[in-house]
Amino acid sequence: MNSGSPASAQHLSHDELPHSDGQQLFNSRAGVHGENCRRAISAAASAHGQHSEQDEVDKIKCKVLSVWNKVKYGWTVKSKTNFSKLSPVYLFGYTYRFDREEDVERFHRDFASRIWLTYRRAFQPLGDTAWTTDCGWGCMLRSGQMLLAQGLLLHFLGRDWTWPAALLTSRLAETDPGRSSSSSHPSLAPPPQMPPLPASQSRAPLEHWTHPRHCSPDEPEKERRHCKIISWFADRPEAPFGIHRLVDLGRSSGKKAGDWYGPSVTAHIVRKAVDSCSEVGSLAVYVSQDCTVYKGDVAKLASRSEGRAAWDPCAEWKAVIILVPMRLGGESLNPAYVDCVKDLLQLDSCMGIIGGKPRHSLYFVGYQDDFLLYLDPHYCQPFVDTAREDFPVESFHCNFPRKTAFSKMDPSCTMGFYARHSGEFEQLCLTLTQVLNAAAVKEKYPMFSVVEGCSQAYGLDDHFSQETLQTQRCTKRDRVKKTTAEEFVVL
């Protein structure tokens, strides 16, 4: 709507206001002052017209990119992923050996139970923009969502929980028909997609779609929790961890819909999202600073008992997710860190890594030999209305694991860990210190450090630390090269 500025309009009399058809009302007393006002209105209208024209250009550009990205990411080649029978496979701290058939089934059930969050299309516009999809730019946010979703599964359902329908939506791992039964490389072939269940049967009765195994009495309640967690990541403005909420929180760090988000920025956005969600009040998120986890800061964040010291055995603790943004090299991953990354991925408390390739985010969940296992958000799926009581959850689970070489991993990443209570946190710190110190023998600097006390005791402001994104201390060789990746960003 064309209008003059408030400062100009307040000097206009009723007779000098323009008609809706753009003509000026006649007023013989309107002299030079009226002429100046008309010029001001004309200039304001012209500027507004240029602004509107730019908005239209942005909307058209947004629509063109959206259509292109829907075509680009609207399909995927579900190629076979080969696994060795001679080496163990690690998935979120659990070990599987594919020379045992029961382990193959357990692995597939475990992997298919992880929550998979991908590009979506046809959801409500993001804020006041024309974006109705995150195709082509939201992959790091989706990876951050998957990292948080894994933490919520650990928190509300435990590590041993598996989705009862996991093996109904996928086919068990089989040996490649082209190989003999003694082949050392079984393949997890992507199975054909099962037809969606009728809306009236996608939730009840439970035994209609669960795997034919013993169903514990609390299975229905666990399934309700599972669905509730998925609904928190819905592509709706009301969802506490949905794309709308994360984009809104990203504004404070200068990000907007259509921008690419780095792993450090995403870690802080996740922290803010959890802090502002009352439904997960028993969970806190800590983001390390300068690649250092300060135990005192974590204790203060997680403590729920006023008037008691954080380390008091009687003090109540929140569960805590610890996110560690780091940079493991210059332009590419420093090979010296690979063994340490493997050791950390073997921990039960490890929630995985968000990183991937430059401007191509992936969520790393485990490894075998020199290959990382990952969940890929680069698949555009239609919007699912999780407000429905019986919304389908099949598209939130992936049944075809993929691998990529460690050497292709981008050095900029964020690793996550989970501790349910103070005892688990103390054990986690002890284990991390042992792993990191052992790895530091090969490399001058550890990936990150765990130290006693608070950041303030080291001359660092705790509030600033939670608003500042850090980079990993690189080796001298790494510092010689100038990196193009984001290294230090103030939110």
N, C-alpha and C positions, 0 to 999 in steps of 0.2 A: 504494500500500500504506500503510495507516494505521499509524503508529508514533509513539512519543514521542520527544522529543529525546534525544541521547546523554547530556546532562547529567542528565536525569530518570531515564533507564533505569538508570544506573549505581548508583542508590540502592535499586533494587528487588531483593528476594530472589526466589528461584525461586518461592516460594509466592505471591508478590504479582503475578506476571506474569499478564496476562489470557489466558483460553482463546481459541481460535480462534473460538468461538461468541459471544465478547464477555462471558462471565461470569467473575467473579473467583474464583480458587481460595480456599477457606476457610482462614483462618489466624487463630487466636485471639489470636496475639501482635501482629498488625498493628493498631496503635493509630492515633493521630492522624497519625503520619508516613505510614502507609499510605494514610489518607484523603486527605492532601495530594497524594500521588503519583497517586492515582486521579483527582483533580481535574485535575492537570497533564496526564495522559494524555488525559482527556476534552477538555480545551481544545485540545490539540495535534491530536486527531482532528477536532474541529470546524473548526479553522483549515484543516487539510489538505482537509477536505471542501469548504470554500468555494473553496479553490484549485483543486481538481479540477473543481468546477462551472464556474469561470471558464475553465479549460482546455477544457472541453467546449463552452462558448459560443464561444470563439475558433475551435475546430475547425469548428463548424457555420458560423460566419461565413466562415471561409476556404473551405469547400466551396461555400457559396452564391455567393461572389464568383467562385470558379473556374468554376462552371457558367455564370454570367452572362457572364464574360469570354470563355469558349469560344464562346458564341453570338455575342457582339459582334465578336470578332476572328477567328472561324473561317471567314470568307468575305471576299472583297474584290472591288470593282468595278474591273476592269481597263480603265479608260477610255483612249482614245487621247491621246497627248501630241504636240502640234503643235510642230514645229521650223521655224525660218525658214531658207530657202535663202540668204538675203542676209547672214547673220551667222555667224561661226564658232562652233563648239561646243567647249568646253574640258572635257576629262575627265582628271583626274590629270596635268595638264601637257601632254597631247597635244591637238593642234588638228585638228578635223574640219570640212569644209565640205560641206554637204548638197546643193550644186549639182553635186557629183561623186558618181556612183553608187558608185564604189569606196570613197569615204569613208564613205558610209552603211553599207556592209557592214562596213568596218573598225571603225566606231564600235560597231555592234551586237555584233560579236564581242568587242570590248574591254569593253564594259559588262557583257555576260553572263558574262564571265570573272571578274568581281569576286565575292568570297565574300559571300553574303547570309545573315545570321543574324537569325532572327525569333523571335517567341514560339514556345514548344513546349509540348506537353501530354503527360501520361501518363509522365513520367520519375520516377525515384526521388525520394522526399520530400527536400526541402531541409533537411538537418540533422535536428534533432529536431522539425521543424514538420510540419504536414499539407499544406504546399504541394507539389503535383506539377505545377505549371505556373507560368509567370511572366507569364501574360496579365494585362494591365491595370496592371502596375507595373514590369516589367523592361526597358522599351524603351531606357532610357539605357545599361544594362549591355549590351544587344544592340548598340547603336550603338558602344559602346566596344570590343566584340568585333570588329566589322567594321573599325574603325580599326586595331586591332592586326593583324587578318588581312591587311589591305592591306600593312602593314609587313612581315609575314612573307612575303608573296608577293614583294615587292620584294627581300627579303633572300635568299630561297632560290631564286627562279625568275627574278627580274629584271623590269623594267617591260615588256619586249616580249613576255613570255609571254602566251599566250591559251589558254583551255581548248579542246582540240580539238573537243569536242562542242557548243560554244557555239551554232553555227548549226544544229545538228540539233534543239535544244530550242526554237528560236525561228524566226520567219519574218522575212525581211529587211524592212527599212523600205520602205514603199511610199507613194506619193502617195495622199492621200485620194481615193477614187473620185468623191466629190462635187465635186472641184476639177479644173480643167484641168491639163494637164501642165506648164503654165508657172506654176502656183501657187507662191507663195513659202513655203508652210507644209506641208512633207511631214509625214506622221504616222508615228509608230512605233506601229503597232497591236499590242496584246498578242496574241500568237499562241495558238492552242489548245495546251493541255498535251499533250505527247507521252506515250503510255503508258509506264509504267516498264519497263525492260529486265528480262528474267528474271534471277534472282539468279545463275545460273550463267554469265551472259554480260555482267553489268554491269561487269566489269573486263577480261575477256579473251574472245576475242581483241581487241586494241586497235582493229584496223581495222574491227571490226564497228560501232563507234559514232563513230569520229573523222570529222571533216569531210574530204571527198575532196580533200586538198591534200598537198603533199609532207610526208612524215613523217620527221623527222630521226632519226638513230640513238639520240639521247638522249631521244626523246619518251616512251618507256615509263617511264624513270627520273623524268622531270619529272612525269608523271601520278602516280607513287607519292608524290612529294613533295607534290603537290597534295592527294592524299587524306590524307596524314599531317597536313598543316596543318589540314584540316577536322576530323580526329579530335581534335586538341588542343582544339577548341571543343565537344566532345560534351557532351551533357547527362547526364554521369555524374560521380560524386564523384572518380573517378580522373583526369579530364581536367584538365590544368594551367590551361586558360583557359576551362573550362566554367562554366555558371551556378552550379553548386554551389561551385566554388572561389572565384569572385568574391564570392558572397554571404558566404562564410566570411571572406574577407579584409576585407569591408566592416564586420564587427563591430567592428573596432578604431576605426572612425570613427562608431560609434553607430548603424550601419545594420543592418537585418535583412530577411529575406524578407518581401515585402509592402510595404516602404517604397519611396518614389521616390528615385532617386539623381540628383544633379546632375552636370554635366559635369566640375567640378573634383574632386569625390570620385571619380568614375569614372577620371579620369586617374591618380590615386594608386593606386587599386586595380589598374589595369593595370600600373603600375610594379612593384608588389609581386608580382604574378603572374609577371611576366617574371623578376624577381630570384630567385624561388624555383623556377624551372624549369631543370633541368640540361640539358634538350634544346636550349635556345636559349642556351647559354653564350657564343656568339659575338655576342650582341646585348645591348645595354643600353638602358634607358629613363631619360631625364632629364625631370623636370617642373620648369618654370621657377617662379621665385618673384617676387612683386610685378611680374608681367609683364616680367621681365627674364631673359634667357638669359646666364648667366655662362660665358664660354668656358673659363675655368680649371676650373670645376666639371665641365663636360662632358669636358674633357681628362682629368681625374683619373678620372672614371667609366669612360671608354672605354679608357684605357691598359691594355695587357696585358703590358707589359715592366717588370718590377721593376728598380730601379736606374737607369732611364733617365728623362730628363725627358719629360713628356707630348708636347712638341713636337719631340722628337728625331726626325729623318727615319727613323732606324732602329728607332724604337719601334713595336711592334705595337699596332694599335687594334682594338677591337671596333666593329662597326657600332652606330650609336646612333639611337634614335627620340627626337625632342625634342617634348614635349607642352607647349603653352602655354595654360593656362586664362586666360580674359580676359572682360571685360564691356564690350561696345561700346555703352553707352548706359544710360539709366535704365530706364523701364518698357518702352521699345521701342528698336529698333535705331537708332542715330544715323546718318542718311543720309550723313554726312561720311565714314564708314568704308567705304562700299560699294565705292568704286573700289579701295581698298587690298585689300579682301578678294578682289576679282576678280584683281588683280595677283598675289596670293599663290597663288590657285588655278591660275594659269597655270604655276607652277613645277613642273619635273619631280620635285623632291624633296618636294612637298606631298602629304601622305597624306589630305587632306580635313579636314572639320570635324564634330565631334559637337555637336549643339545641337538646333535644331528650333523648336518652339513651346512655350509654358509647359506643362510636364507632358506633353509630346507629343514625344518625342525623334525626330530624324531624322539620317541620316548624309549630309552634303553632299559630293558627289564632283566637282562641276564646275558650269558655268553656261553660259547663252547669253543675251546681252543683259541684261535685268534679272531673270532667273529662275535660280534655283539648281536643279541636278539633284540628286536624292537617292535613296538606298535606304531603304525604309520597313520597320522591324521589326514594325509593327503588323499582323501576319498570323499567326494561330495554326496551326501545323502539328504533326502527330503526331511523337512521339519517333522518332528514327532510331538504331538500334543500330550505332554506328561500330566496335564491337568485332568485328563480322563482317568477314571479309577482303574481301568483295565488296559492302560496303554501298553503296546508291545515293546519288549525290551531286547528283542533279538538283534536289532541294529546297533546296540550298545555293547556288543561282544564280538570279538574277532576270533576266528577259528583257523587262521592260516599264519603261523609265525614266520617272520622274515629275519634275514641275517645280513650284516654288512661288516666289512673288515675294520678292525680297530684303526688302521692307518687312515681310513676315510672319515673318522670322527673329527668334528670341528673342535678346536681346543677350548672354545668358550662354552661353558656348560654350568649346570647347577645340579648338585647331588642332594638327595633327601634321605633322612633317617627318622625313625619313630621310636619313642620311648613311652611306655604306658604309665610309669610311676618313677619315683626318685631312684629306687633300686635298679631298675632297668637303665635309667640314664647313667648312673654311676658305672654300671657294667659296660654300657656302650662307650663311655669316655675311656675306660681302661682298654677296651679292645681297639678303639680307634687309635689311641696313642701307640699301642704295640705295632699295629699295622703300618702306621705312618712313619714311625721311627725306623722300622725295618726297611721300608722303601727308601728312606732318606739316605741310606748308605750308598745307593746307586746315584742319587741326584742330590745336589747341594741343598735344595729346598724341598721340604715335604709338600704334598698337595695342599694341605691345610694343617692347622694346629688346634689342639685343645688345651686350654690353660686355666689355672685356678683364678678366682677373683672376678672382678667386674671390669668393664672397659674403662670406667672412670679412673680406676686405680692406675691405668696405663696412660692417663692423660688424654683419653678419648671420651667424647660426650656420647652417652648411651642413646639419647634421642636422635642425635645426628647419625649415629651408626645405623639405626633402623630406617633412616631415610636416604642413606647413601649406598650406592651400588659399587661393589669392589671388583678388582681384578686380581688374579693370582700373581704372586711374585714369580717372575720368570727367571730363568737362568741367564747368565751374562750373554750366552750365545743367542738366546731368544730376544734379549733386549736390543741387540744390534739391529734386528729387523723391525721395521715400523709396521705395526698391524693396522689393518683397515677396520677391524671389528671394534665395537663399542667397548671401552675399557673403564671409564669412570663417569657415571651419570648421577646427578643429584635429582632425586624425585621431587 
